[in-house]
């Protein structure tokens, strides 16, 4: 298990490293006191323990950059900033711990994170959608889909920097997608992973597109979004 610790206080980093090495034998720990250095790291960690209030790049901004860059594993905030807890949903945080963290709570969260990693599908098992677009047969990773819409009998699939279309029904596509997707409107299905901002009327995805929420869908969307974020963020 590969763990990154990022906190501008080196003492905190060393305390967390000691705790981790006591809990797990199969662990590699890397320490960063600057968010910039973490972003430049070549290795991809399984878990990132991240402070929020740091001088160069605050932890919430850093987490957003990591998600935008494709990091899809575990981020756990360990911070003294209580007011940021709800913003953690926006970056799909696994948990949110307030300093000082009790050893028992830290172990509980880390054990849960390790179990979650063990249950994650490998890249070979990642779900693929196959479509026929004109004369082209295209394979699309579900994790790359930001949202899909239906327009003039065509389904248009939008990724962050590309889109593809094919003749089909949105309901058929919906049946092929997992719990990370939600049909927010009769014409739109979104990937909850890429929700950036939302209110009762619309969601804004990471690619900047704003999509209206059907009036009767908001409560269901909110539940799906909270379930997707595992409901595990707690003080």
C-alpha positions in Angstrom: 0.0 0.0 0.0 1.4 3.3 -1.1 0.5 6.3 1.1 1.3 10.0 0.6 1.2 12.4 3.5 1.0 16.1 2.7 1.2 18.7 5.5 3.3 21.8 5.8 4.1 20.8 9.5 6.8 18.1 9.2 6.2 17.0 12.8 2.6 16.1 11.9 3.9 14.1 8.9 6.3 12.2 11.0 3.7 11.4 13.6 1.3 10.1 11.0 4.1 8.1 9.3 4.9 6.4 12.7 1.2 5.5 13.2 1.0 4.0 9.7 4.1 1.9 10.1 2.8 0.6 13.4 -0.6 -0.4 11.8 0.6 -1.9 8.6 3.7 -3.9 7.5 3.1 -3.8 3.7 3.3 0.0 3.4 5.3 2.7 1.6 5.1 6.2 3.0 6.1 9.4 1.2 6.1 12.8 2.9 5.4 16.1 1.3 5.4 19.5 3.0 4.4 21.3 -0.2 1.4 20.6 -2.4 3.4 21.4 -5.5 5.9 18.7 -4.7 3.0 16.1 -4.4 1.6 17.1 -7.8 5.1 16.6 -9.3 5.5 13.1 -7.8 5.8 10.3 -10.4 4.3 7.5 -8.3 0.5 7.3 -7.8 -0.5 6.6 -4.2 -3.3 4.4 -3.0 -4.1 6.9 -0.2 -3.4 10.5 0.3 -3.5 12.0 3.8 -4.0 15.7 3.2 -4.0 18.9 5.3 -6.1 21.8 4.1 -4.4 24.9 5.4 -1.0 25.0 3.7 0.9 28.1 2.5 1.6 27.2 -1.1 -1.5 25.4 -2.3 -4.4 24.8 0.1 -5.5 21.1 0.4 -8.9 21.6 -1.2 -7.5 23.1 -4.3 -4.8 20.4 -4.4 -7.5 17.7 -4.2 -9.5 19.3 -7.1 -6.3 19.3 -9.2 -5.7 15.7 -8.4 -9.2 14.7 -9.4 -9.0 16.7 -12.6 -5.7 15.0 -13.4 -7.5 11.6 -13.1 -6.6 10.5 -9.6 -9.4 8.2 -8.6 -8.2 6.7 -5.4 -8.5 7.7 -1.7 -8.1 11.2 -0.3 -8.5 11.6 3.5 -8.4 15.1 4.9 -6.6 15.4 8.3 -7.0 19.0 9.3 -7.9 21.6 11.9 -10.3 23.3 9.4 -13.8 22.2 10.5 -15.5 24.6 8.1 -14.4 22.8 5.0 -16.1 19.5 5.8 -18.9 20.0 3.3 -16.6 21.1 0.5 -14.9 17.7 0.9 -17.9 16.1 -0.9 -17.0 18.1 -4.0 -13.6 16.3 -4.3 -15.0 12.8 -3.4 -13.1 12.7 -0.1 -13.1 9.3 1.6 -13.1 10.8 5.1 -12.5 14.0 7.0 -10.7 13.9 10.3 -10.2 16.8 12.7 -6.9 17.2 14.5 -5.9 16.0 17.0 -7.1 12.6 15.7 -7.4 9.7 18.2 -5.4 6.6 17.4 -8.6 4.5 17.5 -10.4 6.7 15.0 -7.3 6.9 12.7 -7.0 3.1 12.7 -10.7 2.6 12.0 -10.6 4.9 9.0 -7.4 3.5 7.6 -8.7 -0.1 8.0 -11.8 1.0 6.1 -9.7 2.6 3.4 -7.6 -0.5 3.0 -10.7 -2.7 2.7 -12.1 -0.3 0.1 -8.8 -0.5 -1.9 -9.0 -4.3 -1.9 -12.5 -4.2 -3.3 -11.7 -1.7 -6.1 -11.6 -3.3 -9.6 -8.3 -3.5 -11.2 -7.7 -1.6 -14.4 -8.2 -4.8 -16.3 -11.7 -5.2 -14.8 -12.7 -1.6 -15.6 -16.1 -1.4 -17.3 -16.1 -0.6 -21.0 -18.9 0.7 -23.1 -18.8 -0.3 -26.8 -20.7 1.8 -29.4 -21.0 1.9 -33.1 -20.6 5.4 -34.4 -21.0 5.5 -38.2 -18.5 3.0 -39.5 -16.4 3.2 -36.3 -16.5 0.7 -33.5 -15.5 2.6 -30.3 -14.7 1.4 -26.8 -15.2 3.9 -24.0 -14.2 3.6 -20.4 -17.2 4.4 -18.2 -15.0 6.2 -15.8 -14.1 8.7 -18.6 -17.7 9.7 -19.3 -18.6 13.1 -17.8 -22.2 13.0 -19.0 -24.4 11.7 -21.8 -27.4 13.4 -23.5 -29.9 12.5 -26.1 -30.5 14.8 -29.1 -32.4 14.2 -32.3 -32.5 10.4 -31.8 -28.7 10.4 -31.1 -26.9 9.7 -27.8 -24.0 12.0 -27.3 -21.3 10.9 -24.9 -19.1 13.7 -23.4 -15.7 13.1 -22.0 -13.6 16.0 -20.6 -12.0 16.8 -23.9 -13.9 14.7 -26.5 -17.4 13.7 -27.5 -18.9 10.8 -29.5 -22.4 10.2 -30.8 -24.4 7.2 -32.0 -28.0 6.3 -32.7 -29.7 4.9 -29.7 -31.8 5.5 -26.6 -30.7 7.0 -23.4 -32.7 4.5 -21.4 -30.6 1.7 -23.0 -27.4 3.4 -22.0 -28.7 4.0 -18.5 -29.2 0.3 -18.0 -25.5 -0.3 -18.9 -24.2 2.2 -16.4 -23.4 1.8 -12.7 -24.4 3.5 -9.5 -21.9 6.3 -10.2 -24.2 7.6 -12.9 -27.6 9.3 -12.4 -30.3 10.4 -14.8 -30.8 13.9 -13.7 -33.2 14.9 -16.5 -35.0 12.9 -19.2 -32.4 14.0 -21.6 -29.2 13.8 -19.5 -27.3 11.2 -17.5 -24.4 12.5 -15.4 -21.3 10.8 -13.9 -21.4 11.8 -10.2 -17.7 11.6 -10.1 -17.5 14.8 -12.3 -20.0 16.9 -10.4 -18.3 20.2 -9.5 -21.1 22.4 -8.2 -24.8 21.8 -7.7 -27.9 23.5 -6.3 -31.6 22.7 -6.5 -31.8 23.8 -10.1 -28.7 22.5 -11.8 -25.3 20.9 -11.7 -22.1 22.1 -13.1 -19.7 19.4 -14.3 -15.9 19.6 -14.2 -15.8 20.5 -17.9 -17.9 23.6 -17.1 -21.2 22.4 -18.6 -24.3 23.4 -16.6 -27.1 20.8 -16.7 -30.6 21.5 -15.4 -32.1 19.1 -12.7 -35.7 18.1 -13.2 -37.8 19.3 -10.4 -38.8 15.9 -9.3 -35.3 14.5 -9.5 -33.4 16.7 -7.0 -34.1 14.7 -3.8 -33.1 11.5 -5.6 -30.0 13.1 -7.0 -29.0 14.4 -3.6 -29.3 10.9 -2.1 -27.4 9.3 -5.0 -24.7 11.8 -4.7 -24.3 11.3 -1.0 -24.4 7.6 -1.4 -21.7 7.8 -4.1 -19.5 9.7 -1.7 -20.1 6.8 0.7 -21.6 8.9 3.4 -18.3 8.4 5.3 -17.3 12.0 5.9 -17.6 12.7 9.6 -16.1 14.9 12.3 
